[in-house]
């Protein structure tokens, strides 16, 4: 359980979920490897999001998450952004309303 609360563990979990969701949506697998996603996440503020999540006592709402900018397209480095779980959930809700 502690591994999943590390930055590397969180990115690993995100990648696994992306792979599963891609299959469910009929999309191709993410257009990057777990290692490439990890490198991208560090370059895009993972340290700041992870520290806020840790400092919150690992609140689900502050958990680092990856959102697809365009929900109709598959996961690619040009179609993702690093956000909190709450931001991702709120955007998904708004996307469904449209």
Secondary structure, DSSP 4 states (H G I P E B T S, - for coil): -GGGGSHHHHHHHHHHHHHHHHHHHTPPPPSS-HHHHHHHHHHTTHHHHHHHHHHTTS-GGGSEEEEESSTTSPP-GGGEEEEEHHHHHHHHHHHHH-
